[in-house]
Amino acid sequence: MSQRTWGGRFSEAPHRLAQEFNASWSFDQRLALVDIEGSLAHAAMLAHQGILGPEEEAQIRQGLLEVRQEILEGRFEWREALEDVHMNIETRLIERIGPVGGKLHTARSRNDQVATDLRLWLRGELSSILAELGVLRRVLVQEAGRFLEPPLILPGYTHTQRAMPVLLSHWFLAYYEMISRDAGRLQDALDRLNESPLGAAALAGTGFPIDRHLTAQTLGFTRPMRNSLDAVGSRDFALEALAALAIAQLTLSRLAEEIVLYSSFEFGFLTLPDAFSTGSSIMPQKKNADHAELIRGKAGRVLGSFVALATVLKGLPLAYNKDLQEDKEPLFDACDTYRASVKLLAAMLPGLQWHPEPMAKAAESGFSLATELADYLAEKGVPFREAHHVVGRVVRHCLEQGKELRDLSLSELQGFHPAYQADALELTRLETAIHRRRSYGGTAPEAVQEALKAAKKELV
Ligand code: ARG
C-alpha cells in the first residue's frame, strides 16, 4: 500500500480484483513517451516560475530521461499496483532520484496530465496516419493515370445494375476524392485538438503561479485551453477523431467491397495478386480476397469504437470521471486498424490485374448505352420524357429478339422514331458514348484528364 502515491489516506490495501479492474497500465503504457515529454515541460515551467529550484529541476529532468531510456530499452518494470502509466513513471522517478522526484507533481493532477498525454499522442498519431494516407492518395492517382492511354472502360453501376460505362481511371479518381475528404476530416480533428489542458490541475486550476502559456508553447500546442473544467472533463477531441476514422474506414470498406465483387468469377474484371489473396483449406480452386474482406469487416470495428466512446461520454457530468479511462482502447484500436487498412490498400492496389475485355463486354451489354439513344432524340427536339419512352420500347424489342442495341439496323430504329439518322448507330458504340460525357466531372477522357491534373497538383 505504501508504494501507492495516494496511499496516505488509506489503511487497507485494495482487493486483488479491485486493483486489477482499476489498472490501465497494460494499455496506457502507449502514452509513456508523451507522458515524459509533458512532465519535462511541466518541470521546466515550474523552475522558470521559481516553484522548483534549478538544481531540483535538473535532477528531475535527468531522472525522467533515465526512466525514458529504461522504457525505450524495454528494461522498465510495469507494476499493476501502480495502476497506470503516470504513477508507474512517477514512482520510478522517485525511486531513482529520491524524494525530490515527488516535487514534479506540484500544481498538476493526473487529470490534466492524462488529457495532455492523450492529445499529444493523438496529434502524433494523426499526423503519421495522414502521411500514410498521402501514400494511398498518390497510389490512386498513379493507377488512374495508368489506365487512361488507351482508356480502360468499366461498367458503371446504379442499384448494382449496369447503368452507363465509365473509365476505370474515373473510378480510381472517385476514391481519390472520397479519401481526400477523409484526410481533410482527420486534419480538422488534428487542428482542433491541439490545445493544452496542462495546468488545469484536478479541475479548478491551481494556487501556484504557473505559466500555462509556457507549457503550451513548449509542447507545441497553439494555446492553453481556456477553461479548466473543460480541459480535464472533455474528450470530444478523441470522439471527433473516432468519427473521422469511422467515416474514413467506411470509405475503404466500399473500395474493398468493389475489389471483392470485381475479383469474383461472376464479374471477372480483375485478378488479385497472389501476394494479396489466400486459398481455401478444402477447395483447391479458391483464391479469396481475404484482405479486402477484412478491410470491409473492420469498418464495423472502427465504427464500434466511435459508438463506445460516444456512449461513455453521454450523460457524464463534469469534470473528470474514471469512465474517461475507457477513452484509450477504442482510440488506439481505431487508429491501428485504419492505419493498417490504408497501408494494405496502398500496397495491394498497384498489383491488381485488370481485364479489359470482360470489362468492356460488360460495359456495352445490358443496354448501358440506351440513354445515348434517348439523348439523341432529345437533341433533335423530342421532349426527353417522350424520348425515354421510345427507347424503352426499343429495349423491350431487343430483349424479345435476343439482341443488343448495337445489333439494330437503321430502319429498325426508324421504326421506333423517324428522327433517327445513320449517326444514331454510332451511339451504340462504347467509345462514342464515353467521349460524349465531357461535362465537368464527367467520364470522357478529356474530363478525366483534367481531374487527374487537378489531383496531381493537390498532391505536390
Ligand atoms: N488512468 C487514468 C485515466 O486514464 C488517469 C487519470 C486518473 N485520475 C484520477 N483522478 N483517478 O483516465
Boltz pocket constraint, residues with backbone or C-beta under 6 A from the ligand:
constraints:
  - pocket:
      binder: B
      contacts: [[A, 22], [A, 24], [A, 28], [A, 84], [A, 110], [A, 111], [A, 114], [A, 320], [A, 321], [A, 322], [A, 324], [A, 325], [A, 326]]
      max_distance: 6.0
